[in-house]
Amino acid sequence: MQARRPGDAFDGRERTLFDYAEKLTLAPGTMVRADVEAMRAAGFDDGEILEVNQIICYFNYVNRSLNGLGVTTDNDVVGYYAGESSVDRGSHE
């Protein structure tokens, strides 16, 4: 998929969701009632729209906070038990 062209790979409900997420992320001050209405027209109910909105906003907040502090994952090992075997954790797997 080419950069910033989700329409090449997605359509319908998913495309509407990606368009909403992109606008809320890149230009939140330009959001209007029609953006929510487009989500409804694509089949999202009000609870789903609220949940989508909250998830998008949360990820934007967290990413901007971490970027602003210069936090990176360079050389980090991801995972709670990263580097430990099941024996080290006391697992009986």
C-alpha positions in Angstrom: 0.0 0.0 0.0 1.4 3.4 -0.9 1.8 5.9 1.8 -1.3 7.8 2.9 -3.5 6.0 0.3 -5.8 3.7 2.3 -8.3 3.8 -0.5 -6.1 1.6 -2.5 -6.5 -1.3 0.0 -9.7 -0.5 1.9 -13.2 0.7 1.0 -16.6 1.1 2.7 -16.7 1.0 6.5 -13.0 0.6 7.0 -12.1 3.4 4.6 -14.5 5.7 6.4 -12.9 4.8 9.7 -9.4 5.5 8.4 -10.5 8.8 6.9 -12.0 9.8 10.3 -8.9 8.7 12.1 -6.6 10.6 9.8 -8.6 13.8 10.0 -8.9 13.6 13.8 -5.2 13.0 14.1 -3.9 15.6 11.6 -6.5 18.3 11.7 -8.6 17.9 14.8 -9.8 21.5 14.7 -11.5 21.0 11.4 -13.8 18.1 12.6 -17.5 18.9 11.9 -20.8 17.1 12.4 -20.5 15.7 8.8 -17.5 13.6 10.0 -19.7 11.8 12.6 -22.5 11.6 10.1 -20.2 9.9 7.6 -19.4 7.3 10.3 -23.1 6.7 10.9 -23.7 6.4 7.2 -21.0 3.7 7.0 -22.8 1.7 9.6 -21.2 2.7 12.9 -23.5 3.3 15.8 -23.0 6.1 18.4 -21.3 3.8 20.9 -18.8 2.6 18.2 -18.1 6.1 17.1 -17.4 7.1 20.7 -15.1 4.2 21.2 -13.2 4.8 17.9 -12.9 8.5 18.9 -11.5 7.7 22.3 -9.0 5.1 21.0 -7.7 7.5 18.3 -7.4 10.4 20.8 -5.6 8.1 23.3 -3.0 6.9 20.9 -2.5 10.5 19.6 -2.0 11.7 23.2 0.4 8.9 24.2 2.5 9.1 21.0 2.8 12.9 21.3 3.7 12.7 25.0 6.4 10.1 24.3 7.7 11.9 21.3 7.8 15.2 23.2 9.9 13.5 25.9 12.2 11.9 23.4 11.3 8.3 24.5 12.3 5.6 22.1 12.2 1.8 22.0 15.8 1.6 20.6 17.4 -1.5 22.1 14.4 -2.3 24.2 13.2 -5.9 24.5 9.4 -5.8 24.2 7.3 -8.1 26.4 6.8 -8.6 30.1 8.9 -11.8 30.2 11.2 -10.9 27.4 14.4 -12.9 27.6 13.2 -15.3 30.3 12.4 -18.9 29.7 9.2 -20.5 31.0 11.4 -22.1 33.7 12.7 -18.7 34.8 9.0 -17.6 35.3 8.1 -20.7 37.3 5.8 -21.9 34.6 4.8 -25.5 34.3 4.2 -25.3 30.6 
